[in-house]
Amino acid sequence: MSDQPQKTTQPPLPQVHPDLAAHAARYQRAKIVQTGALTHTLIGYNIANVSIIDAPEGLILVDAMAQEDDARRALADISARFPAKRIRAVIYTHFHNDHVNGVEGFVSADDVAQGEVEIWAHADLMHFVTEVSAGTGPIMGRRASYTFGAALPRGEEGFVHAGLGLPHNPGPRGFIAPTQTVAERTTVTLCGLTLELIPIPSETDDMLGVYLPAEEIFLTGDCIQGEAYPNLYTLRGTPYRDPMQWVRTIDWIRHDLRPKAVIPHHGHPLTDADAIHDVLTAYRDAIQFTHDQTVRFINQGYSPQEIALKLEMPEHLARHPWLGEFYGTLRHCIPAIFVGKIGWFAGDPVDLDPLPKPERAARMVALMGGAEAVLAEAERAMADEDYLWAAEMFAYVVTLSPENEAVRRRRGAALRGWSYAQANPNWRNWGLSCAMELDPPSQDDSARKQLVMAPPAVVNAFPSANILRTMATRLKAEEVGERHLTMGFQITDQGLNHALELRRGVCEFHEQAPAVVDVELSFERGFLSQLVSGKTNWIKGITEGEVKQSAGTLEAAKLFFSSFEPPHAPHTIKLVSR
């Protein structure tokens, strides 16, 4: 195979789909919109909105943006509008980082610790914060970076819009854990104002709505995701989002609560009764249509891909101004429902025992007449602007020869051509980010632009048990053989005594360490934060004295920890260049 594809066509010219350009234009200007006598919503400062409630004894902040620089800019405008008041309470609507990681730009951790500021959230918020960040943080960071185009240049060559709002800008991200939580509909008095905190499971199971009964205003977080078809599945990865639970929540808002204003934290507020009825009805109908029709064709034996190609949204919903496919799409949400209902297996036994990817690529290339023939077909498709087919053809050769930079660049060009034609920013961002992975710029700074799923403040909030427990997901099971070792961990400043038992390819976590362990270590909780951030490792901690070894040998400790892979940095994870 030659090092250079033959007769290569010109690379596709950068462009932006006109529908995406028009959608992006709605979000360009930062503004504060008064949505009631006491409520004010800040739009266009960050990817997510926040709201301020002007209570008698201070300001209540609902949500906290994605990062602190944008939060400080918003706080300056809030302070100009309310010069005599300060934020005395914060309410998180749910755990997603674009709603919590800017909190330290609004309030200080010291003020929270001293009781000057309360932070309220759903009782399950911390579970999701720690499980997502600790368990699948590396891959979620990488995939979120692709979804939101974190490393892409701004403009027609790269990122245009996030669909929900402005880009995830690099910058400091923090977190302050809730001081108060609720698990059911609860009336509370914050800053002298009575309001209700209401669980509204929808996009997430920890979604919390804020209801002002005096004005009948309901702040809905991401139960309504703004002017876009909802992401029943997000390309960055997510636990199953139950569509009919989401529908039931919206129906409760429509029929039981009947608010006079609905304030989502993406997009624009709804303060007109007819508009509220229209949007909520269309939104829930789009979700139910997707669910019901997917189940209909599941029951006829169709695969997820077949269903995605069969279904089309009814015209009145497809053209609805709040249902443009600028965030979710019908096609990429259908497979998630399939998996959520009956699992991944679509019924073809070939999928039960598939060929390894390199072997399949080799057989397919041979069947098509060899690599030169495959490259020729790819270039023909490029000339016809049939970019997705070209990308698939180039992919076979990339799999066989991942070191072949010329072919990788051509696959990157094909993905760019496809991406430029997409109106959905998630699809566009993914395609362009994959192209950058295949064909990185000469001054590649994508590593620093990865979205951080667990900034230091989040790591500091992790329960120690979570950090130790998730080590099991990095066990090199194929290497440990018959190894059986138990490691005790005493976290001295927390009075905790956990253990990990390595037992022939499995690592079991013990909340309470057994009476007899092979090796026992003791340290303070701060060491675990340094460990997660990559600033130290276990053996370094032992040899430098930060970790005390009170039982067993250093050789046994080295053997135990050598059984685990180090955490993967998100920017090192390859998705399409292998």
FIPAVEX-636621 format. One record per atom (N, C-alpha, C): residue in three letters; x, y, z. Coordinates in steps of 0.2 Angstrom, whole numbers, plus 5000, padded with zeros to 4 digits. Layout:
ALAXYZ...
//
This chain:
MET500449945000MET500050005000MET500450065000SER500350114996SER500750174996SER500650215002ASP501050265003ASP501050305009ASP500550365008GLN500350375001GLN499950435000GLN499350414995PRO498750424997PRO498150404993PRO498250444986GLN498050404981GLN498150424974GLN497550474972LYS497750524968LYS497350574965LYS496850604970THR497150634976THR496750664981THR496350724979THR495750734981THR495350794979THR495550844984GLN495250904982GLN495350964987GLN494950954993PRO495250974999PRO494850965005PRO494251005005PRO493750985008PRO493051025008PRO493151095012LEU492851145009LEU492851215011LEU492451215018PRO492651255023PRO492351265029PRO491651305027GLN491151285031GLN490451315030GLN490051295037VAL489551335037VAL489051325043VAL488351315040HIS488051265042HIS487351255040HIS486951315042PRO486551345037PRO486151405039PRO485651405045ASP485451345046ASP484951335051ASP485351335058LEU485951315058LEU486351315064LEU486551385065ALA486751425060ALA486951495061ALA486351535064ALA485751525061ALA485151565064ALA485051545071HIS485151485073HIS484951465080HIS485451495084ALA486151495082ALA486651525086ALA486551595088ALA486251625083ALA486251705083ALA485751725089ARG485351675091ARG484851695096ARG485151695103TYR485751675104TYR486051665110TYR486651715111GLN486851755106GLN487451795106GLN487551845111ARG486951875113ARG487051935118ARG486851915125ALA487351935130ALA487151925137ALA486651965139LYS486151945143LYS485551985145LYS485251955152ILE484952005155ILE484551985161ILE483851995160VAL483451945160VAL482751955158VAL482351945165GLN481951995166GLN481551985172GLN480951945170THR480851895174THR480251845173THR479751845178GLY479751885183GLY479251895188GLY479451945192ALA478951965197ALA479152015202ALA479852005205LEU479951945207LEU480551935210LEU481151895206THR480951865201THR481451825197THR481751855191HIS482351845190HIS482751875185HIS483251815182THR483251805175THR483651755172THR484151785168LEU484751755169LEU485351775165LEU485451725159ILE485451755153ILE485551715147ILE486151745143GLY486451695140GLY487051715136GLY487651725139TYR487751715146TYR488351715149TYR488851655149ASN488451595148ASN488851535148ASN488351485144ILE488551425144ILE488151375140ILE487451365144ALA487451375150ALA486851375154ALA486651435157ASN485951445158ASN485651505162ASN485751495169VAL485651555173VAL485551545180VAL485051595181SER484651595187SER484151635189SER484351665196ILE484051725197ILE484151755203ILE483451775206ILE483351755212ILE482651765216ILE482851825221ASP482451875220ASP482551935225ASP482151925231ALA482451895236ALA482051875242ALA482151935247PRO481751945252PRO481751995257PRO482452005260GLU482751945262GLU483351945266GLU484051935262GLY483951935256GLY484551915251GLY484351885245LEU484851875241LEU484751845234LEU484751765234ILE484351735231ILE484351665230ILE484651645223LEU485151615222LEU485451595215LEU485251525214VAL484951515208VAL484751455205VAL485151435200ASP485551385201ASP486151355197ASP486751405197ALA487251375194ALA487951415195ALA488351415189MET488151395183MET488551395177MET489051345177ALA489451345172ALA489951295171ALA490651315173GLN490851375174GLN491551395176GLN491551465179GLU492051475183GLU492051535187GLU492151605184ASP492551605178ASP492651675175ASP491951695173ASP491551655169ASP490851675167ASP490451695173ALA490451655178ALA490051665184ALA490251735187ARG490851755187ARG491051825190ARG490851875186ARG490851865179ARG490551915175ARG489751925176ALA489451875177ALA488751875179ALA488651905185LEU489051885190LEU488951915197LEU489051995197ALA489452015193ALA489552095192ALA488952125190ASP488552095185ASP487952125183ASP487452115188ILE487452055192ILE486952045197ILE487052105202SER487652115204SER487752165209SER487552235207ALA487652245201ALA487452315198ALA486752315199ARG486352265198ARG485652265198ARG485352265205PHE485752235210PHE485452225217PHE486052255221PRO486252315221PRO486852335225PRO486852325232ALA486252325235ALA486152315242ALA486052245245LYS486152195240LYS486052125243LYS486552085240ARG486652025243ARG487151975241ARG486851915241ILE487151865238ILE486851795237ILE486951765244ARG486351735247ARG486351705253ARG486151635253ALA485951605247ALA485751535246ALA485851525238VAL486051455237VAL486051435231VAL485651365230ILE485351355224ILE484951295223ILE485251265217TYR485551205217TYR485751165211TYR485051125208THR484951135202THR484351105199THR484551025198HIS485251015196HIS485450945195HIS486250945195PHE486550885194PHE487250875195PHE487650895189HIS487350905183HIS487850925177HIS488250975178ASN488850975176ASN489351025177ASN489251095175ASP488851095170ASP488651165167ASP488151205172HIS487951165177HIS487451195182HIS487851205189VAL488451175190VAL488751175197VAL489451205197ASN489851195192ASN490551205192ASN490751275193GLY490351325192GLY490451395192GLY490351425199VAL490051385204VAL489851415210VAL490251455214GLU490951445213GLU491451485217GLU491551545214GLY491251555208GLY491251625205GLY490751665208PHE490251635211PHE489651675214PHE489751685222VAL489951625225VAL489951625232VAL490651595234SER490851605240SER491451575243SER491351515247ALA491851465246ALA491751405250ALA491751425258ASP492151475260ASP492151495267ASP491551515269ASP491151555265ASP490551585267ASP490051525268VAL490051475264VAL489651415265VAL489851375271ALA490451365272ALA490751325278ALA490551365285GLN490451435284GLN490251475290GLN489551485291GLY489151455287GLY488451455287GLY488151525284GLU488551565281GLU488351625278GLU487951615272VAL488051555268VAL487751535262VAL487451465263GLU486851455261GLU486651385261GLU486651365254ILE486751295253ILE486651265246ILE486251205246TRP485651215242TRP485151155242TRP485251115236ALA485051055236ALA485051015230ALA484550955232HIS484450915226HIS484150845227HIS484650795231ALA484350755235ALA484650705239ALA485150665235ASP485050655229ASP485450605225ASP485950645221LEU486050715222LEU486550745218LEU487250725219MET487450715225MET488150695227MET488250625224HIS487750585224HIS487850515221HIS488050525214PHE487750565210PHE487850565203PHE488550605202VAL488650655206VAL489250695205VAL489850645206THR489850605211THR490450565212THR490450505208GLU489850475206GLU489850415202GLU490150435195VAL489850485192VAL490050505185VAL490750525185SER490950565190SER491650595189SER492150545191ALA492050505196ALA492550455198ALA492550385194GLY491950365192GLY491850305189GLY492050305182THR491850355178THR491950355171THR492250425169GLY492550455173GLY492850525172GLY493250535166PRO493750485165PRO494150495159PRO493850495152ILE493450445151ILE493050435145ILE492550495144MET492250505150MET491650555149MET492050625148GLY492650635151GLY492950705149GLY493150705142ARG493350655139ARG493550655132ARG492950655128ARG492450625129ARG491850625125ARG491450695126ALA491450715132ALA491150785132ALA491550835128SER492150835128SER492550875124SER492350875117TYR492250815114TYR492050805107TYR491350835106THR490850815111THR490250845110THR490150915110PHE490550955114PHE490551025115PHE491051055111GLY491451025107GLY491951055103GLY492451095107ALA492751065113ALA493151105117ALA493751125114ALA494051085110ALA494751095107ALA494651125100LEU494051145097LEU493951165090LEU494051245090PRO494351265084PRO494351335084PRO493651365083ARG493551425085ARG492951455085ARG492751485077GLY492151475075GLY492051505068GLY491851445063GLU491851465057GLU491551415052GLU492051355051GLU492651355053GLU493051295053GLU492951245059GLY492651275064GLY492551235070GLY491951245074PHE491951265080PHE491451265084PHE490951335082VAL490351325082VAL489851375081VAL489451385087HIS489151335090HIS488651335095HIS488551265098ALA488351265105ALA488251205108ALA487551185108GLY487151215104GLY486451195104GLY486051225109LEU486351215115LEU485951245121LEU486151315123GLY486751335121GLY487051395123GLY487751405121LEU488051455124LEU488751465122LEU489251405123PRO489851415121PRO490351355122PRO490551345129HIS490751285130HIS491151275137HIS491851305136ASN491851365139ASN492551395139ASN493051365144PRO493651365142PRO494151345147PRO494151395152GLY494351375158GLY494351415164GLY494251375170PRO494351415176PRO494351375182PRO493651355184ARG493651295187ARG492951255188ARG493051235195GLY492551245199GLY492551225206GLY491851185208PHE491751175214PHE491151145217PHE491151155224ILE490551165227ILE490451165234ILE489851115235ALA489951065239ALA489451015240ALA488851045244PRO488251015243PRO487651045246PRO487651045253THR487351095257THR487251085264THR486651065266GLN486151065262GLN485451045263GLN485151005257THR484850945258THR484550915252THR483850895254VAL483450885248VAL482750855249VAL482650805244ALA482250755246ALA482050695242ALA481350695239GLU480950745242GLU480250745240GLU480050815240ARG479450835238ARG479150905237ARG479250935244THR479550985245THR479751015251THR479651095251THR479251115256THR479151195257THR479751215261VAL480151265259VAL480651295263VAL480651365263THR480951395268THR480951475268THR481751495267LEU481851525262LEU482551545261LEU482551625260CYS483051655264CYS483151725264CYS482451755265GLY482051735269GLY481351765271GLY480851745266LEU480951705261LEU480451695255LEU480251625256THR479651605255THR479351535255THR479351515248LEU479651455247LEU479551425240LEU479551355241GLU479451315235GLU479451245235GLU480051215231LEU480351165234LEU480851125230LEU480551055228ILE480451045221ILE480050985219ILE480450945215PRO480550885216PRO480950835212PRO480550825205ILE480850835200ILE480550825193ILE480950785189PRO481050715190PRO481450675186PRO481350675179SER481850685175SER481750705168SER482450685164GLU482750745162GLU483450735159GLU483850695164THR483850705171THR484250675176THR483750655181ASP483950605185ASP483450575191ASP483550625197ASP484050665197ASP484050715202ASP483850785201MET483450795195MET483250855193MET482750885199LEU482850955200LEU482450985206LEU482151045203GLY481551055203GLY481251115201GLY481151165207VAL481051225206VAL480951275211VAL480351315209TYR479851315214TYR479251345213TYR479051405217LEU478851455215LEU478751515219LEU477951515219PRO477651495224PRO476851485224PRO476551555224ALA476851605227ALA476551675227ALA476451705220GLU476851685215GLU476851705208GLU476651655203GLU476651585206GLU476551535201GLU477051525196ILE477751535198ILE478251535193ILE478651465195PHE478851435189PHE479251365190PHE479851375186LEU480451365190LEU481051355187LEU481251285186THR481351265180THR481351195178THR481951155177GLY482551195178GLY483151165176GLY483251145169ASP483451085168ASP483451055161ASP482851005160CYS482351005164CYS481750965162CYS481550995155ILE481551055153ILE481451085147ILE482151105145GLN482451085139GLN483151095137GLN483251155133GLY482751195133GLY482751255128GLY482451245121GLU482651285117GLU482351285110GLU482751225106ALA482651165108ALA482951105104ALA482651045106TYR482550995101TYR482350935103TYR482750905108PRO482450875113PRO482850855119PRO483250795118ASN483850795122ASN484350745121ASN484050685126LEU483650645123LEU483550585126LEU484150535127TYR484650545123TYR485250515124TYR485750565122THR486350575126THR486850625124THR487450585122LEU487750615116LEU488350575113LEU488950575118ARG488950615123ARG489550605128ARG489450545132GLY488850515132GLY488750455136GLY488350475143THR487850435145THR487450445150THR487050385152PRO486850385159PRO486450325161PRO485750335157TYR485350285156TYR484750285153TYR484250345155ARG484050385150ARG483550435152ARG482850405150ASP482450385155ASP481850355154ASP481350405150PRO481150395144PRO480750445141PRO480050455144MET479750405146MET479050405148MET479050435155GLN479550425159GLN479650465166GLN479650535164TRP480050555159TRP480050625157TRP479450655155VAL479050615151VAL478350635149VAL477950645155ARG477950595160ARG477550605166ARG477650665170THR478250685170THR478450745174THR478150805170ILE478250805164ILE477950865160ILE477250865160ASP476950815160ASP476150815161ASP475950835168TRP476350815173TRP476150845180TRP476250915180ILE476750945177ILE476851015176ILE476251045172ARG476051015167ARG475551045163ARG474851045166HIS474650985169HIS473950975172HIS473850985179ASP474450975183ASP474350985190ASP474651055193LEU475251065191LEU475551125194LEU475251185190ARG475251185184ARG474951235179ARG475251305181PRO475951315180PRO476251375182PRO476051435177LYS476151495179LYS476051545175LYS476651575171ALA477251545173ALA477851555170ALA478351495171VAL478651475165VAL479151415165VAL479751445163ILE480251435168ILE480951465167ILE481451405166PRO481651385160PRO482151335159PRO482851365160HIS483351325161HIS483951355162HIS484451345155HIS484151325150HIS484451335143HIS483851375139GLY484051415134GLY483551445130GLY483251505134HIS482551515132HIS482251575134HIS481651565139PRO481451605143PRO480851595148PRO480251595144LEU479751565147LEU479051565144LEU478551595149THR478251645147THR477851685152THR477151695150ASP476951665144ASP476351675141ASP475951605142ALA475351615144ALA474951545145ALA474951505139ASP474751535133ASP474651495127ASP475351465125ALA475851505126ALA476551485124ALA476751425128ILE476651425135ILE476751375140ILE476451315138HIS475751315136HIS475351255134HIS475651225128ASP475751275123ASP476051245117ASP476751215117VAL477151245121VAL477851215121VAL477851155125LEU477551155131LEU477551085135LEU477151035131THR476651045128THR476250995124THR476750965119ALA477051015115ALA477450985109ALA478050955112TYR478350975117TYR478950945120TYR478750875122ARG478250865126ARG478050795128ARG477850755123ASP477550785118ASP477350735112ASP477850715108ALA478450755107ALA479050735104ALA479350675107ILE479350685114ILE479750625118ILE479250565117GLN478650575118GLN478250515118GLN478250475111PHE478150525106PHE478250495099PHE478850455098THR479450475100THR480050445100THR480050375103HIS479750375109HIS479750315113HIS479250265110ASP478650285109ASP478150245107ASP478250215100GLN478550255095GLN478650225089GLN479250175089THR479750195093THR480350145094THR480150085096VAL479650085101VAL479450015104VAL479049985099ARG478650015095ARG478249985090ARG478649945085PHE479249975083PHE479649935078PHE480149885082ILE480249895088ILE480649845092ILE480149785092ASN479549795093ASN479049735093ASN478949705086GLN479249735081GLN479249705074GLN479849675072GLY480349675077GLY481049645076GLY481549685072TYR481449745072TYR481949795068TYR482449805073SER483049825070SER483649845074SER483649915075PRO484049945080PRO484050015081PRO484250055075GLN484650035071GLN484850065065GLN484250065060GLU483950015059GLU483350015055GLU482850055057ILE482650055064ILE482150105066ILE482350175065ALA482950195066ALA483150265066ALA483150285058LEU483150235054LEU483050255047LEU482350255044LYS481950225048LYS481250225046LYS480850285049LEU480950305055LEU480550355058LEU480650425056GLU480150465055GLU480250535054GLU479750565059MET479950625062MET479550665067MET478950695063PRO478350685066PRO477750725062PRO477950795061GLU477650815055GLU477850885052GLU477750935057HIS477150935061HIS477050995065HIS477550995071LEU477850935073LEU478350935078LEU479050955075ALA479150925070ALA479850935066ALA479951015065ARG479351045064ARG479451115062ARG479351165068HIS479151135074HIS479051175080HIS479651215082PRO479651275084PRO480251315085PRO480651295091TRP480351255095TRP480651225101TRP480851155100LEU480851125094LEU481051055093LEU481551055087GLY481851105085GLY482351095080GLY482951045083GLU483251005079GLU483750955081GLU484350995082PHE484451035087PHE485051075088PHE485351045094TYR485050995097TYR485450965103TYR485350885102GLY484750865104GLY484550795102GLY484350785095THR484450725093THR484150705086THR483750645087LEU483250635083LEU482850575083LEU483250515082ARG483750525077ARG484150465075ARG484550445081HIS484850485084HIS485350465089HIS485050445096CYS484450465097CYS484050445103CYS483750375102ILE483550355096ILE483150295096ILE483550235098PRO484250225096PRO484650175099PRO484650165107ALA484650225110ALA484650225117ALA484050195120ILE483450215117ILE482850185119ILE482850105118PHE483050085113PHE483150015111PHE483549975117VAL484150005118VAL484549975123VAL484249975130GLY483850035132GLY483550045138GLY482949995139LYS482649975133LYS482049935134LYS482249855134ILE482749835129ILE482849765128ILE483549745128GLY484049795129GLY484749785129GLY485049795122TRP485649785121TRP486049795115TRP485949745110PHE485749685111PHE485749635106PHE485049645102ALA485249655095ALA484649665090ALA484449605087GLY484749545088GLY484449475086GLY484849445081ASP485349475078ASP485849435073ASP486349405077PRO486449335076PRO486949295080PRO487649315078VAL487749345072VAL488449375070VAL488649425076ASP488249465079ASP488449515084ASP488649475090LEU488449415091LEU488649385098LEU489349365098ASP489749355092ASP490449335092ASP490749375086PRO490849435087PRO491049475081PRO491849465080LEU492049475074LEU492749475072LEU493049535076PRO493749525078PRO494049585080PRO494149635075LYS494049695077LYS494049755072LYS494649755067PRO495249735069PRO495749735064PRO495649675059GLU495449625061GLU495349565057GLU494749575052ARG494249605054ARG493649625050ARG493949675045ALA494349725047ALA494549775042ALA494949735036ALA495449695039ALA495849655034ALA495449615029ARG494949585031ARG494549545027ARG494149585022MET493849635024MET493449685020MET493849715015VAL494449735017VAL494949765012VAL495149715007ALA495249655009ALA495449605004ALA494849584999LEU494249585002LEU493749574998LEU493549624993MET493749684994MET493649744990MET494249754985GLY494749714985GLY495249714980GLY495949744983GLY495949754989GLY496549784992GLY496549854994ALA497049874997ALA497049945000ALA496949994995GLU497349984989GLU497350034984GLU496550044981ALA496249984980ALA495549994978ALA495050024983VAL495250014989VAL494850044994VAL494950124994LEU495550144994LEU495750214994LEU495450244987ALA495450214982ALA495150244976ALA494450254976GLU494050204980GLU493350214981GLU493250274985ALA493650274991ALA493650334995ALA493750404992GLU494250404987GLU494350464984GLU493750484979ARG493450434976ARG492950444971ARG492350474975ALA492250444981ALA491650474986ALA491850544988MET492450554989MET492650624991MET492450674985ALA492650654979ALA492550694973ALA491750714972ASP491350664974ASP490650664974ASP490350694980GLU490750724985GLU490550744991GLU490150694995ASP490250634994ASP489950584998ASP490350565004TYR490350615008TYR490950615014TYR490850555019LEU490250535020LEU490150485025LEU490450425023TRP490250405017TRP490550345014TRP491250345013ALA491550405011ALA492250405011ALA492550395017ALA492250425023ALA492550415029ALA492550345031GLU492050305029GLU491950235031GLU492550195027MET492650215021MET493150175017MET493850195020PHE493950255021PHE494650275024PHE494750235031ALA494150225035ALA494250195041ALA494550125041TYR494350085036TYR494650015035TYR495450025035VAL495650065031VAL496350075030VAL496750105036VAL496450145039VAL496650175046VAL496750115051THR496250075051THR496250025056THR496849975054LEU496949965048LEU497549915046LEU498249955047SER498250015046SER498850055046SER498750115050PRO498650115057PRO498550175060PRO499050225060GLU499750205058GLU500250255058GLU500350285051ASN499850275047ASN499950305040ASN499550375040GLU499950425041GLU499750495042GLU499350515036ALA499550495030ALA499250525024ALA498450495024VAL498350435026VAL497650405026VAL497250435031ARG497650445037ARG497250475043ARG497050545041ARG497450585038ARG497250655036ARG496650655031ARG496650605026ARG496150605022ARG495450585025ARG495550535030ARG494850525034ARG494650585038GLY495150625040GLY494950685044GLY494650735039ALA494850735033ALA494550785028ALA493850755026ALA493750695026ALA493050665024ALA492550685030LEU492850675036LEU492450695042LEU492250765042ARG492750805040ARG492650885040ARG492050895035GLY492150865029GLY491650875024GLY490950865026TRP490850805030TRP490250785033TRP489950835038SER490450855042SER490250895048SER490050965046TYR490350995041TYR490151055039TYR489451065036ALA489151005035ALA488451005032ALA487950995037GLN488150985044GLN487650965049GLN487451025052ALA486751025054ALA486451075057ALA486451065065ASN486551005067ASN486550985074ASN487250995076PRO487351045081PRO488051055083PRO488450995087ASN488050955090ASN488350895093ASN488650855087TRP488350845082TRP488550805076TRP489150835073ARG489050905072ARG489650945069ARG490250935074ASN490150955080ASN490750955085ASN491050885085TRP490650835085TRP490950765085TRP491350755079GLY491050765073GLY491450755067GLY492150795067LEU492050855068LEU492650895068LEU493150875073SER492950855079SER493450835084SER493750775083CYS493450725079CYS493750665077CYS494250675072ALA494050725067ALA494550745062ALA495150775065MET495050815070MET495650845074MET496050785077GLU495750735079GLU496150675082GLU496550645077LEU496250635071LEU496550605065LEU497150645062ASP496950715062ASP497450755059ASP497550815063PRO497950815068PRO497950865073PRO498350925070PRO498250985072PRO498551045070PRO499251045072SER499751075069SER500451075071SER500551095078GLN500151145080GLN500251175087GLN499551145091ASP499651085093ASP499051055096ASP498951065103ASP498451105105ASP498351125112ASP497751095115SER497451035111SER496851005113SER496850975120ALA497450955122ALA497550925129ALA497250975134ARG497451035134ARG497251085139ARG496551105139LYS496251085133LYS495551105132LYS495051055133GLN495250995136GLN494850945137GLN494350965143LEU493750945143LEU493250965148LEU493450925154VAL493550955160VAL493750915166VAL493050895170MET492950835170MET492450805174MET492450805181ALA493050815184ALA493150815191ALA493750865193PRO493550925193PRO494050975195PRO494150965202PRO494750995205PRO494950985212PRO494450985217ALA493951035216ALA493451045221ALA492950985222VAL492850955216VAL492450895215VAL492750835218VAL493450835217VAL493850775219VAL493850775227ASN493950835230ASN493950845237ASN493250825240ALA492750825236ALA492050815239ALA491950735238PHE492350695235PHE492250625234PHE492350595241PRO491850545242PRO491950505248PRO492650465247SER492950455252SER493650415251SER493450345248ALA492950315251ALA492750245248ALA492650245241ASN492350295238ASN492250295231ASN492950295227ILE493450335229ILE494050335226ILE494450265226LEU494350235232LEU494650175233LEU494250115229ARG493650125229ARG493250075226ARG493350075218THR493450135215THR493450135208THR494150115205MET494650105210MET495250065208MET495150005204ALA494549965207ALA494449905204ALA494349905196THR494049965194THR493949965187THR494549975183ARG495149985186ARG495849985182ARG496249925184LEU495949875186LEU496349815188LEU496549775181LYS497149765180LYS497449725174LYS497349655176ALA496649635175ALA496449565177ALA496849515173GLU497049525166GLU497349475162GLU498149465165GLU498349505169GLU499049495172GLU499149465179VAL498549475183VAL498649455190VAL498649385192GLY498449345187GLY498449275188GLY498149245195GLU498449215199GLU498249185205GLU498349235211ARG498549295209ARG498749335215ARG498249355220HIS498349345226HIS497849355231HIS498149405237LEU498049465237LEU498249515242LEU497749555245THR497749575251THR497249615254THR497649675257MET497449735254MET497749805256MET497249845261GLY497549855267GLY497149895271GLY497349975271PHE496750015271PHE496850085270PHE496550125276GLN496950155281GLN496750195286GLN496750265284ILE496250295284ILE496250375283ILE496150405289THR496750425292THR496750445299THR496350505301ASP496250555297ASP495950615299ASP495150605298GLN494950545295GLN494250535294GLN494050475298GLY494550445302GLY494350385306GLY494050325302LEU494250315295LEU494050265291LEU494550215290ASN494350145290ASN494750095289ASN494450045284HIS494650065277HIS494450025271HIS494949975269ALA494749925264ALA495249885262ALA495049865255LEU495549845251LEU495449815244LEU495749745244GLU495349695242GLU495549625242GLU495649605235LEU496249595232LEU496449575226LEU496449495226ARG495949465222ARG495849395222ARG495749365215ARG496249345212ARG496249305206ARG495849345201GLY495949405199GLY495649445194GLY495049485196VAL494949485202VAL494349525205VAL494649565210CYS494449635211CYS494649675217CYS494049695221GLU493949665227GLU493349675231GLU493449735236PHE493049775236PHE493049835241PHE492749815248HIS493049825253HIS492849815260HIS492749875263GLU492149895265GLU491949955269GLU492349955276GLN492349905279GLN492749895285GLN493349835284ALA493949855285ALA494449815283ALA494449755287PRO494649695285PRO494649635289PRO495149635294ALA495149595299ALA495649605305ALA496349585303VAL496449545298VAL497049525295VAL497149555288VAL497649595287VAL497749615280VAL498549595278ASP498649595272ASP499349585270ASP499849645270VAL499549705269VAL499849765269VAL499349815272GLU499649855276GLU499149915279GLU499549975278LEU499150025276LEU499350095275LEU498950145278SER499250195281SER498850255284SER499050315281PHE498650365280PHE498750425277PHE498150475279GLU498250535277GLU497650585278GLU497250585271ARG496650615271ARG496250615266ARG496550655260GLY496950705262GLY497150745256GLY497650715251PHE497950655254PHE498350615249PHE497950585244LEU497350565245LEU496850535240LEU496750595234SER496650655236SER496550705231SER497150715227GLN497750715230GLN498350725226GLN498450665221LEU498250605224LEU498250545220LEU497850545213VAL497250565214VAL496750575209VAL496950625204SER497250675206SER497450735202SER498150715198GLY498450655200GLY499050635196GLY499650665199LYS499650695205LYS500250735207LYS500650685211THR500450625213THR500850575216THR500550505215ASN500850455218ASN500650385217ASN500750355224TRP500550295224TRP500550255231TRP501250245233ILE501650225228ILE502350205230ILE502750265232LYS502650315228LYS502950385230LYS502750405237GLY502150405238GLY501850425245GLY502150385250ILE502250315249ILE502650275254ILE503350295255THR503750305250THR504450315250THR504550385253GLU504150435252GLU504250495254GLU503950515261GLY503550465264GLY503350465271GLY502650495271GLU502350515266GLU501650545266GLU501150485268VAL501350425266VAL500950365267VAL501350325272LYS501050305278LYS501450265282LYS501250185281GLN501750145281GLN501650075281GLN501750045287SER501150015290SER501249985297SER501149905297ALA501049875291ALA501049805291ALA501249785284GLY501649725283GLY501849705276GLY502449735274THR502649715268THR503249735265THR503149785259LEU503649825258LEU503649875252LEU503549835246GLU503849775245GLU503849735239GLU503149705238ALA502749695244ALA502049675243ALA501649725241ALA501749785243ALA501449845241ALA501549865234LYS502149855232LYS502249865225LYS501949815220LEU501949755222LEU501549705219LEU500849715218PHE500549735224PHE499849755224PHE499649815219PHE500049865219PHE499849925215PHE500049915208SER500549875207SER500749855200SER500149825196SER499649795200SER499149765197SER498649805194PHE498649875194PHE498149925192PHE498449965187GLU498149985182GLU498350035177GLU498250105180PRO498750155178PRO498650215181PRO498050245177PRO497750305180PRO497150335177PRO497350365170HIS496850355166HIS496950385159HIS496850455159ALA497350495156ALA497150565155ALA496650565149PRO496150605149PRO495650605143PRO495950615137HIS496450665136HIS496750685129HIS497150625126THR497250575130THR497650515127THR497250465124ILE496550465126ILE496150415123ILE495950425116LYS496050375112LYS495950375105LYS495250345104LEU494850375100LEU494150355098LEU494150335091VAL494450365086VAL494450355079VAL495050345075SER495650355079SER496250345075SER496650285077ARG496250225077ARG496450165079ARG496050105075
//
